[in-house]
Amino acid sequence: MKKSIIILLAIAGLFWLYKTQIAVTPRGVIEDLDEAGMVVFSPDHVKSTITVFTDTSCGYCVKLHREIGQTMAGGVKVRYLGYPRAGVNSRSFKTLVSIWCAHNAQQAMTKAKMGIAIETRNCSTQIDRHMEAAKRIGITGTPTIVLQDGTVIPGYMPAGKLVEFSNQAAQSVVN
């Protein structure tokens, strides 16, 4: 009887360890998110994928987005997650929700990052899940880029370098 209890406690402990420590890698957290809840810019031929925590009020997020054509030309799919640095009661949050709820989210993202006003919209989004994912990974700023292998790049990186790093990370996942 005591042996059975000890075995059950050991199994429960391993499960707890997996759920609280091992599964909380950046790669694991990102893989748990639904791509349908992201704003995705995809090239015709995808070599690698990056996931970017973004905020439309962030200057370096805007700079990164201005280079999205170069990034995609290098075969990189860009998946945006909403991360309003000022929180859920901010103008940033409302803008991100409007982007996610737009008929054409890619166009709305681009306009918002160009400083062009977009139509205010409201719908159910996964931005709260994005914010929770950021918290689990320890992200506090934008842009934060997560490569396919789980490497976290805090801050802006020029498109040429980003393509190189992203494609290398994708190869390491395949191999």
Secondary structure as UniProt FT lines:
FT   HELIX           2..17
FT   HELIX           18..22
FT   HELIX           26..31
FT   HELIX           35..37
FT   STRAND          39..41
FT   STRAND          48..54
FT   TURN            56..57
FT   HELIX           59..66
FT   HELIX           68..73
FT   TURN            74..75
FT   STRAND          76..82
FT   TURN            85..86
FT   TURN            88..89
FT   HELIX           91..101
FT   HELIX           105..113
FT   TURN            114..115
FT   HELIX           127..137
FT   STRAND          144..147
FT   TURN            148..149
FT   STRAND          152..154
FT   HELIX           159..174
//
